[in-house]
Amino acid sequence: MHSDIHAMLHTYRSTDLRDEAAEARVPGPGLRHRMGWTMVELGLRLTQSRPVPVRTAHAA
């Protein structure tokens, strides 16, 4: 196969794949997207290290 024919076939196939991907694309950030990022933010806040107060045992 000649290289110019191979390049032309590659161009046609990549155009087809781009068109298919554009059709399958999710339309904009919806509720699922916002909830996911909210959960990520909450998880990051929960995992931040906070100074834990040290409790000492007192003998009665």
N, CA, C and O atoms as a DFTB+ gen file, in Angstrom:
240 C
 N C O
     1  1       0.848      -1.163       0.000
     2  2       0.000       0.000       0.000
     3  2       0.901       1.235       0.000
     4  3       1.868       1.311       0.758
     5  1       0.581       2.171      -0.834
     6  2       1.360       3.405      -0.917
     7  2       1.101       4.267       0.311
     8  3       0.018       4.242       0.894
     9  1       2.112       5.021       0.683
    10  2       2.000       5.827       1.898
    11  2       0.934       6.912       1.772
    12  3       0.274       7.236       2.760
    13  1       0.751       7.481       0.579
    14  2      -0.265       8.518       0.435
    15  2      -1.670       7.943       0.580
    16  3      -2.556       8.605       1.121
    17  1      -1.883       6.713       0.100
    18  2      -3.185       6.062       0.255
    19  2      -3.422       5.742       1.734
    20  3      -4.522       5.924       2.255
    21  1      -2.365       5.261       2.396
    22  2      -2.479       4.950       3.823
    23  2      -2.831       6.211       4.617
    24  3      -3.693       6.160       5.494
    25  1      -2.189       7.321       4.329
    26  2      -2.465       8.576       5.021
    27  2      -3.892       9.048       4.747
    28  3      -4.557       9.561       5.647
    29  1      -4.364       8.881       3.520
    30  2      -5.710       9.284       3.165
    31  2      -6.744       8.431       3.912
    32  3      -7.732       8.962       4.419
    33  1      -6.519       7.107       3.981
    34  2      -7.427       6.231       4.709
    35  2      -7.431       6.566       6.206
    36  3      -8.475       6.540       6.857
    37  1      -6.258       6.877       6.729
    38  2      -6.160       7.265       8.128
    39  2      -6.960       8.541       8.393
    40  3      -7.647       8.636       9.411
    41  1      -6.881       9.509       7.502
    42  2      -7.620      10.762       7.645
    43  2      -9.120      10.512       7.638
    44  3      -9.846      11.074       8.458
    45  1      -9.594       9.668       6.713
    46  2     -11.022       9.358       6.652
    47  2     -11.486       8.662       7.924
    48  3     -12.542       8.988       8.466
    49  1     -10.702       7.707       8.397
    50  2     -11.082       6.966       9.594
    51  2     -11.076       7.866      10.826
    52  3     -11.974       7.761      11.662
    53  1     -10.095       8.739      10.955
    54  2     -10.058       9.629      12.115
    55  2     -11.235      10.606      12.093
    56  3     -11.757      10.967      13.148
    57  1     -11.650      11.028      10.919
    58  2     -12.821      11.896      10.806
    59  2     -14.071      11.155      11.257
    60  3     -14.903      11.716      11.970
    61  1     -14.208       9.897      10.845
    62  2     -15.351       9.084      11.268
    63  2     -15.368       8.910      12.789
    64  3     -16.420       9.016      13.418
    65  1     -14.207       8.646      13.370
    66  2     -14.136       8.453      14.816
    67  2     -14.475       9.735      15.569
    68  3     -15.138       9.682      16.605
    69  1     -14.031      10.882      15.067
    70  2     -14.372      12.149      15.703
    71  2     -15.873      12.408      15.652
    72  3     -16.458      12.896      16.619
    73  1     -16.496      12.077      14.515
    74  2     -17.944      12.262      14.386
    75  2     -18.701      11.357      15.363
    76  3     -19.671      11.789      15.985
    77  1     -18.259      10.105      15.497
    78  2     -18.903       9.182      16.428
    79  2     -18.741       9.669      17.874
    80  3     -19.672       9.578      18.673
    81  1     -17.571      10.178      18.195
    82  2     -17.327      10.672      19.551
    83  2     -18.188      11.892      19.845
    84  3     -18.674      12.047      20.965
    85  1     -18.381      12.752      18.866
    86  2     -19.201      13.946      19.058
    87  2     -20.660      13.567      19.308
    88  3     -21.346      14.238      20.080
    89  1     -21.136      12.515      18.675
    90  2     -22.510      12.071      18.871
    91  2     -22.709      11.464      20.252
    92  3     -23.788      11.593      20.830
    93  1     -21.696      10.811      20.786
    94  2     -21.809      10.125      22.073
    95  2     -21.488      11.027      23.248
    96  3     -21.590      10.592      24.395
    97  1     -21.110      12.244      23.003
    98  2     -20.698      13.159      24.065
    99  2     -21.880      13.506      24.958
   100  3     -22.996      13.706      24.479
   101  1     -21.622      13.577      26.269
   102  2     -22.649      13.926      27.246
   103  2     -22.877      15.436      27.197
   104  3     -21.913      16.202      27.186
   105  1     -24.124      15.869      27.168
   106  2     -24.393      17.299      27.060
   107  2     -24.198      18.060      28.362
   108  3     -25.079      18.047      29.221
   109  1     -23.079      18.711      28.517
   110  2     -22.830      19.620      29.627
   111  2     -22.834      18.978      31.006
   112  3     -23.272      17.840      31.175
   113  1     -22.342      19.720      31.984
   114  2     -22.310      19.200      33.345
   115  2     -23.700      19.235      33.969
   116  3     -24.295      20.300      34.137
   117  1     -24.195      18.081      34.301
   118  2     -25.515      17.999      34.907
   119  2     -25.418      17.755      36.395
   120  3     -24.392      18.004      37.028
   121  1     -26.510      17.265      36.931
   122  2     -26.586      17.024      38.363
   123  2     -25.572      15.987      38.809
   124  3     -24.950      16.138      39.860
   125  1     -25.401      14.940      38.024
   126  2     -24.451      13.879      38.376
   127  2     -23.032      14.429      38.483
   128  3     -22.286      14.076      39.396
   129  1     -22.676      15.281      37.557
   130  2     -21.345      15.898      37.536
   131  2     -21.127      16.766      38.775
   132  3     -20.098      16.658      39.442
   133  1     -22.097      17.622      39.077
   134  2     -21.979      18.509      40.239
   135  2     -21.951      17.725      41.541
   136  3     -21.184      18.049      42.448
   137  1     -22.789      16.688      41.639
   138  2     -22.808      15.874      42.863
   139  2     -21.485      15.144      43.040
   140  3     -20.992      15.012      44.161
   141  1     -20.912      14.672      41.948
   142  2     -19.634      13.971      42.029
   143  2     -18.541      14.869      42.567
   144  3     -17.778      14.461      43.442
   145  1     -18.455      16.095      42.054
   146  2     -17.418      17.011      42.529
   147  2     -17.683      17.468      43.962
   148  3     -16.745      17.722      44.718
   149  1     -18.956      17.571      44.333
   150  2     -19.279      17.917      45.715
   151  2     -18.829      16.811      46.657
   152  3     -18.313      17.085      47.740
   153  1     -19.022      15.560      46.244
   154  2     -18.588      14.443      47.076
   155  2     -17.064      14.385      47.173
   156  3     -16.521      14.055      48.227
   157  1     -16.383      14.700      46.093
   158  2     -14.916      14.736      46.128
   159  2     -14.449      15.812      47.094
   160  3     -13.550      15.575      47.902
   161  1     -15.053      16.993      47.017
   162  2     -14.674      18.086      47.912
   163  2     -14.941      17.714      49.373
   164  3     -14.118      17.993      50.244
   165  1     -16.071      17.095      49.636
   166  2     -16.392      16.673      50.993
   167  2     -15.390      15.635      51.491
   168  3     -14.933      15.706      52.632
   169  1     -15.051      14.676      50.640
   170  2     -14.075      13.661      51.025
   171  2     -12.716      14.259      51.331
   172  3     -12.048      13.834      52.274
   173  1     -12.301      15.235      50.549
   174  2     -11.021      15.888      50.812
   175  2     -11.043      16.655      52.123
   176  3     -10.052      16.673      52.853
   177  1     -12.167      17.284      52.422
   178  2     -12.267      18.009      53.690
   179  2     -12.233      17.040      54.874
   180  3     -11.638      17.344      55.909
   181  1     -12.864      15.886      54.723
   182  2     -12.887      14.909      55.809
   183  2     -11.527      14.273      56.045
   184  3     -11.226      13.857      57.163
   185  1     -10.706      14.193      55.017
   186  2      -9.410      13.541      55.165
   187  2      -8.299      14.492      55.570
   188  3      -7.176      14.055      55.821
   189  1      -8.590      15.786      55.640
   190  2      -7.558      16.734      56.069
   191  2      -7.220      16.465      57.529
   192  3      -8.098      16.226      58.359
   193  1      -5.942      16.511      57.815
   194  2      -5.537      16.248      59.202
   195  2      -5.804      17.472      60.058
   196  3      -5.376      18.585      59.750
   197  1      -6.517      17.233      61.127
   198  2      -6.816      18.296      62.079
   199  2      -6.099      17.953      63.373
   200  3      -5.927      16.776      63.690
   201  1      -5.683      18.953      64.118
   202  2      -5.052      18.646      65.400
   203  2      -6.056      17.997      66.348
   204  3      -7.110      18.558      66.648
   205  1      -5.703      16.814      66.804
   206  2      -6.579      16.067      67.700
   207  2      -6.204      16.417      69.128
   208  3      -5.036      16.314      69.501
   209  1      -7.175      16.828      69.933
   210  2      -6.833      17.156      71.318
   211  2      -6.384      15.896      72.069
   212  3      -6.997      14.834      71.957
   213  1      -5.324      16.041      72.820
   214  2      -4.775      14.906      73.565
   215  2      -5.499      14.824      74.902
   216  3      -5.551      15.795      75.657
   217  1      -6.047      13.665      75.180
   218  2      -6.732      13.451      76.453
   219  2      -5.824      12.646      77.372
   220  3      -5.261      11.625      76.978
   221  1      -5.700      13.101      78.540
   222  2      -4.879      12.382      79.500
   223  2      -5.763      11.721      80.532
   224  3      -6.792      12.266      80.932
   225  1      -5.362      10.568      80.950
   226  2      -6.128       9.842      81.970
   227  2      -5.705      10.343      83.348
   228  3      -4.518      10.502      83.636
   229  1      -6.682      10.582      84.169
   230  2      -6.403      11.034      85.532
   231  2      -6.760       9.909      86.487
   232  3      -7.803       9.269      86.352
   233  1      -5.898       9.680      87.438
   234  2      -6.174       8.660      88.458
   235  2      -7.173       9.223      89.459
   236  3      -7.048      10.367      89.895
   237  1      -8.144       8.432      89.812
   238  2      -9.172       8.900      90.742
   239  2      -8.764       8.792      92.177
   240  3      -9.535       9.151      93.067
